[in-house]
Amino acid sequence: MNLIQKAIGYLARSIGLTDPRLVQAAGGRTTTTGELVSTSSVLGLASAWACVNLLAGTLASLPLMVYRTKGGARTVATDHPLYRILHDSPNADQTAVDFWEFICASIELNGNAYAEIIRGSNGRVVALSVPIAPELMTVRRLRDGSLEYEWSDNGVRSIVGQDNMLHIRGFGGNPLGGLSTLSFGRQTFGLAQAIERASGDTFRNGVRPSGLLKTADSLTLDQRKQAEELLQEKFAGAINAGRPMLLDRGMDWVQLSISPEDAQMLQSRAFSVEEVCRFFGVPPFMVGHTEKTTSWGTGLEQQTLGFQKFTLRRRLKRIEQALAKQLLSPADRQAGLVIEFNLEGLLRGDSGARASFYQQMLSNGVMTINEVRALENLPPVEGGDVPRMQMQNVPITQAGAHAGILPPTGAIAPSEPPK
């Protein structure tokens, strides 16, 4: 056995899969509570899973469009290769939703998302690779100022330059990478994990009877066994809930209430949910935590609007600007190509908001009838391509002029000769 084999054997014997040194080498971090925080452990928290799932799923479900602006008019550039890549399928293995969900989840957890840019012989983008796990990536700046990306996957080491790597950064603004939520929130996540672990240990090892049956006299072993069997058969379980209990021989049933320690544990769990939501910028009610907040009516509507404005908007702009900078060529920019998310998808579930939006767009001449019908997957109608606007706010001197009832503005109707 050579020296390398001996070293590998020693490491295999001395370091277990849960050893802190191995977890830290794989991207995990130790907290003051003693909990090891990693991607898998954080996603094991119900609140963190719900936040990441909500953000990544919502952003990935929005259609990503490529528009061409020319002469003040903007049309969807379905003939451009990037439209198919960004809107339909970035690669042969993933749909657009699959791809962007992984990208957005990586940004939320690690502050960075990576995908290799596949270019054709003419330098045009023809595909985006399956996203690369941020834990595998190393980014460094070369002497010429450019960035170099190195990662290993299944034992294969790859190195590419910045022109061939799509790098979307999260909060932080550092060219080498965004700030990792797992890293900066490790104390909060570690505390939440510790509370969950303590709760599980309490119910696994602790005794939590619902009540006590007191007797005036001592019971024999047979009497005690008979009483336990009677309670288990007649009064235990949800099917026997509310069943009246007949007591004799000085027996008394004492209901046990929750202890102060258990009540504090429940409060700590609720607080940890709010702390996790605060890190991701998600209103707690959107992950099912409705304590001390409204879950219906105007309050819910305002919180939802705030979520769209203050949480989603900056994430959308960050992705849009990264795509425009790294995927559009100078010729594309000169031709007026832009990449934007279509926010109509956020209105799809609210028919009232959708109808109000369409009404305002139609009445002000911003959209045509056929444009609205296209958004609702309806066929066009004849005469529906002409913008229209309401005329009820015209000056009183022009009321009826469009119908030929009154003369145009500035014209004086000839007075009839006296009869």
C-alpha positions in Angstrom: 0.0 0.0 0.0 1.5 3.3 -1.0 1.5 6.6 0.9 -1.5 8.0 -0.8 -3.6 5.0 -0.2 -2.6 5.0 3.5 -3.6 8.7 3.8 -7.0 8.0 2.2 -7.6 5.1 4.5 -6.7 7.2 7.5 -9.1 10.0 6.5 -11.9 7.5 5.8 -11.5 6.1 9.3 -11.0 9.3 11.2 -13.6 11.6 9.6 -17.3 10.6 9.6 -19.9 12.0 7.3 -21.3 14.2 10.1 -17.8 15.4 11.2 -17.7 19.3 11.3 -14.5 19.3 9.4 -16.0 17.4 6.5 -19.2 19.5 6.6 -17.2 22.8 6.6 -15.1 21.6 3.6 -18.4 20.9 1.7 -19.7 24.4 2.4 -21.4 24.0 5.8 -20.8 26.3 8.7 -20.9 25.8 12.5 -23.0 28.2 14.6 -23.0 29.2 18.3 -25.8 26.6 18.9 -23.5 23.9 17.7 -25.7 23.2 14.6 -24.1 22.8 11.2 -25.7 25.0 8.6 -25.6 23.8 5.0 -27.9 24.0 2.0 -29.6 20.7 2.8 -30.0 21.5 6.5 -31.6 24.9 5.9 -34.0 23.5 3.3 -35.0 21.0 6.0 -36.6 23.9 7.8 -40.2 24.3 6.7 -40.1 28.1 6.7 -36.9 28.3 4.7 -38.2 25.7 2.2 -41.4 27.6 1.8 -39.6 30.9 1.3 -37.1 29.6 -1.3 -39.9 27.6 -3.1 -42.1 30.7 -3.2 -39.5 33.1 -4.6 -37.9 30.7 -7.0 -41.2 29.3 -8.3 -42.8 32.7 -8.7 -39.9 34.2 -10.6 -39.5 31.1 -12.8 -43.2 31.1 -13.7 -43.0 34.6 -15.2 -42.4 34.5 -19.0 -38.9 35.9 -20.0 -39.3 37.9 -23.2 -36.9 39.3 -25.8 -38.3 42.6 -27.3 -37.2 44.5 -30.3 -37.7 48.3 -30.1 -37.9 50.2 -33.4 -39.4 53.6 -34.2 -41.0 53.9 -30.8 -42.8 50.5 -31.2 -41.8 47.4 -29.3 -42.5 43.9 -30.6 -41.6 40.4 -29.4 -38.5 39.2 -31.1 -39.6 35.6 -31.7 -37.1 35.3 -34.6 -34.1 35.9 -32.4 -32.3 32.8 -31.1 -32.2 34.1 -27.5 -36.0 34.1 -27.4 -36.2 30.3 -27.7 -33.4 29.9 -25.2 -34.8 32.2 -22.5 -38.5 31.7 -23.0 -38.8 28.0 -24.0 -35.9 25.8 -23.3 -32.3 26.8 -22.4 -30.9 23.3 -23.1 -31.9 19.8 -24.2 -32.6 18.6 -20.6 -34.6 21.5 -19.0 -37.6 23.6 -19.6 -37.4 27.3 -18.9 -39.2 26.9 -15.6 -36.8 24.1 -14.5 -33.8 26.2 -15.4 -34.9 29.5 -13.9 -36.2 27.8 -10.7 -32.7 26.3 -10.1 -31.1 29.7 -10.9 -33.3 31.6 -8.5 -33.0 29.1 -5.7 -29.2 29.3 -6.0 -29.3 33.1 -5.8 -31.6 33.0 -2.7 -29.4 30.5 -0.8 -25.9 31.1 -2.1 -26.0 34.6 -3.6 -24.8 33.4 -7.0 -26.1 31.4 -9.9 -23.9 30.0 -12.8 -24.6 28.4 -16.2 -22.1 27.9 -18.9 -22.8 29.8 -22.2 -22.7 27.5 -25.2 -21.8 29.5 -28.4 -21.8 28.5 -32.0 -19.0 28.9 -34.5 -20.2 32.5 -35.2 -20.1 33.4 -31.5 -23.9 33.5 -31.2 -25.4 32.0 -28.0 -27.0 28.6 -28.9 -27.7 27.2 -25.4 -27.2 27.6 -21.7 -25.9 24.6 -19.8 -27.6 23.0 -16.8 -26.9 25.4 -13.9 -23.8 24.7 -11.9 -24.1 24.3 -8.2 -22.5 27.4 -6.6 -20.7 25.2 -4.0 -18.6 23.8 -6.8 -17.5 27.1 -8.3 -14.3 29.1 -7.7 -14.1 32.7 -9.2 -10.9 34.6 -9.5 -9.7 37.8 -11.2 -6.8 37.4 -13.6 -4.0 39.9 -14.2 -5.7 41.4 -17.3 -8.8 42.2 -15.2 -11.1 39.5 -16.6 -12.7 36.8 -14.5 -12.0 33.1 -14.6 -14.4 30.4 -13.5 -13.3 27.0 -12.3 -15.4 24.0 -11.1 -15.3 20.2 -10.9 -18.3 18.0 -11.6 -18.1 14.2 -11.5 -14.3 14.4 -11.4 -14.2 16.6 -14.5 -12.4 19.9 -14.0 -13.5 22.8 -16.2 -12.2 26.4 -16.6 -13.8 29.1 -18.7 -13.6 32.8 -19.1 -16.2 35.4 -18.3 -17.4 35.5 -21.9 -18.6 31.9 -21.6 -20.2 31.9 -18.2 -23.6 33.4 -17.2 -23.1 34.7 -13.7 -26.1 36.2 -11.9 -25.1 37.8 -8.6 -27.3 38.3 -5.6 -27.3 41.1 -3.1 -23.9 42.6 -2.5 -22.6 44.0 -5.8 -19.2 42.3 -5.6 -18.0 41.4 -9.2 -16.6 38.1 -7.8 -20.0 37.1 -6.3 -23.0 38.1 -4.3 -23.4 37.6 -0.5 -24.5 34.2 0.6 -27.7 34.1 2.6 -26.6 30.8 4.2 -23.3 32.4 5.3 -24.7 35.6 6.8 -27.9 34.0 8.2 -26.2 30.9 9.6 -26.8 32.0 13.3 -30.5 32.5 12.6 -30.8 29.2 10.6 -28.7 27.4 13.3 -31.0 28.6 16.0 -34.1 27.5 14.1 -32.5 24.1 13.6 -31.7 23.9 17.3 -35.3 24.7 18.2 -36.6 22.0 15.8 -34.1 19.5 17.2 -35.0 20.3 20.8 -38.7 20.0 20.0 -38.2 16.6 18.5 -36.1 15.4 21.4 -38.8 16.6 23.9 -41.5 14.6 22.2 -39.3 11.6 21.7 -37.9 11.3 25.2 -40.4 13.3 27.3 -43.7 12.1 28.9 -46.7 14.1 27.8 -49.9 12.7 29.3 -53.1 14.6 28.8 -54.2 14.1 32.4 -54.0 12.2 35.7 -56.5 9.8 37.3 -56.3 10.3 41.1 -57.7 7.9 43.6 -58.4 8.2 47.3 -56.9 4.8 48.1 -54.0 2.9 46.8 -54.6 0.5 43.9 -53.3 -3.0 43.5 -51.3 -4.0 40.5 -54.4 -5.7 39.0 -56.6 -2.7 39.7 -54.0 -0.4 38.1 -53.8 -2.6 35.1 -57.6 -2.8 34.8 -57.9 1.0 35.0 -55.2 1.6 32.4 -56.9 -0.8 30.0 -60.3 0.8 30.6 -58.9 4.3 29.9 -57.1 3.1 26.7 -60.2 1.3 25.4 -63.0 3.7 26.3 -61.4 7.1 26.3 -58.2 7.2 24.3 -58.1 8.4 20.7 -60.0 11.0 18.7 -63.0 8.7 18.2 -63.6 8.8 21.9 -63.2 12.5 22.3 -65.9 14.1 24.5 -67.1 10.8 25.8 -68.4 11.2 29.5 -66.3 9.4 32.1 -67.9 7.8 35.2 -65.7 7.8 38.3 -66.2 6.1 41.6 -64.3 5.2 44.8 -63.1 8.7 45.2 -61.5 8.9 41.7 -60.8 12.3 40.2 -59.6 13.3 36.7 -57.0 16.1 36.6 -56.4 17.8 33.3 -52.8 18.7 32.6 -52.1 22.1 30.9 -49.1 22.9 28.8 -46.0 23.8 30.9 -44.4 27.2 30.8 -41.3 25.6 29.2 -43.4 24.0 26.4 -45.2 27.3 25.9 -41.9 29.1 25.5 -40.7 26.4 23.0 -43.8 27.1 20.9 -43.2 30.9 21.0 -39.5 30.3 20.0 -40.6 28.2 17.0 -43.0 30.9 15.9 -40.3 33.6 16.3 -37.8 31.5 14.3 -40.3 31.4 11.4 -40.5 35.2 11.3 -36.7 35.5 11.5 -36.2 33.2 8.5 -38.9 35.1 6.5 -37.1 38.3 7.4 -33.9 37.1 5.8 -35.7 36.2 2.5 -37.9 39.3 2.5 -41.1 37.2 2.4 -44.2 38.2 4.4 -44.9 35.4 7.0 -48.5 34.9 5.9 -47.2 33.8 2.4 -45.6 30.8 4.0 -48.7 29.9 6.1 -47.6 31.8 9.3 -50.6 34.0 10.0 -50.0 34.7 13.7 -50.5 38.4 14.7 -51.4 39.3 11.1 -54.4 39.3 8.8 -54.8 36.5 6.3 -57.7 38.0 4.3 -59.1 41.3 3.0 -57.4 44.6 2.3 -54.5 43.9 4.6 -53.6 40.8 2.7 -53.9 42.6 -0.6 -51.5 45.4 0.5 -49.0 42.9 1.8 -49.1 41.1 -1.5 -48.5 44.3 -3.4 -45.6 45.1 -1.0 -44.1 41.7 -1.7 -44.3 42.3 -5.5 -42.8 45.8 -5.2 -40.1 45.4 -2.6 -39.2 41.7 -2.9 -39.7 40.6 -6.4 -38.9 43.8 -8.4 -35.3 44.0 -7.4 -34.7 40.3 -8.1 -36.3 40.7 -11.6 -34.2 43.7 -12.4 -31.0 42.0 -11.2 -31.7 39.0 -13.6 -32.7 41.2 -16.5 -29.6 43.4 -16.3 -27.3 40.4 -16.0 -28.8 38.7 -19.0 -28.6 41.9 -21.1 -25.0 42.5 -20.2 -23.8 39.0 -20.7 -25.9 37.6 -23.6 -26.7 40.5 -25.9 -24.0 41.5 -28.4 -23.3 45.1 -29.3 -25.2 44.5 -32.5 -28.2 43.3 -30.6 -28.2 46.4 -28.3 -27.8 48.7 -31.3 -30.8 46.9 -32.9 -32.9 47.8 -29.8 -33.1 44.3 -28.3 -34.0 44.2 -24.6 -34.7 41.3 -22.2 -37.5 41.7 -19.7 -39.9 39.5 -17.7 -43.6 39.7 -18.6 -45.3 40.7 -15.4 -48.7 39.8 -16.8 -48.2 36.5 -15.2 -48.6 38.0 -11.7 -52.1 39.1 -12.6 -53.3 35.8 -14.0 -54.8 34.6 -10.8 -56.7 37.8 -10.0 -59.5 38.3 -12.4 -60.6 41.6 -10.8 -57.2 43.2 -11.0 -56.8 41.9 -14.5 -60.1 43.4 -15.6 -59.3 46.7 -14.0 -55.9 46.9 -15.7 -57.4 46.0 -19.1 -60.1 48.6 -18.7 -57.6 51.4 -17.9 -55.4 50.4 -20.8 -58.3 50.3 -23.3 -60.0 53.5 -22.1 -56.7 55.5 -22.3 -55.8 54.1 -25.8 -52.7 52.4 -24.5 -53.7 48.9 -25.7 -56.1 47.7 -28.4 -58.9 45.3 -28.1 -57.0 42.6 -30.0 -53.9 43.1 -27.7 -56.1 42.4 -24.7 -57.7 39.4 -26.4 -54.3 38.0 -27.2 -53.3 38.1 -23.5 -56.5 36.2 -22.7 -55.8 33.6 -25.4 -58.8 34.8 -27.5 -58.8 35.2 -31.3 -58.7 38.8 -32.8 -61.8 40.5 -33.9 -62.3 42.8 -36.9 -61.6 46.4 -36.1 -59.9 45.5 -32.9 -56.4 46.8 -33.9 -57.4 50.5 -33.6 -56.6 52.2 -30.3 -59.7 53.8 -28.7 -60.2 56.2 -25.9 -63.2 57.6 -24.0 -64.3 61.2 -24.8 -66.3 62.1 -21.8 -63.8 64.6 -20.5 -63.7 66.9 -23.6 -64.5 70.6 -23.2 -68.2 71.4 -23.1 -67.8 73.5 -26.3 -66.7 70.3 -28.1 -69.3 67.9 -26.7 -71.0 66.2 -29.6 -68.6 67.6 -32.2 -67.3 64.1 -33.1 -70.9 63.2 -34.0 -71.5 66.2 -36.1 -74.0 67.8 -33.7 -71.8 70.8 -32.9 -69.4 72.7 -35.0 -65.6 72.2 -34.5 -63.7 74.2 -32.0 -63.3 77.9 -32.9 -66.1 77.8 -35.5 -69.2 79.9 -34.9 -72.5 78.5 -36.1 -74.3 80.9 -38.4 -77.3 82.5 -36.7 -80.6 82.0 -38.4 -82.1 85.0 -40.0 -85.0 86.5 -38.0 -88.3 85.3 -39.2 
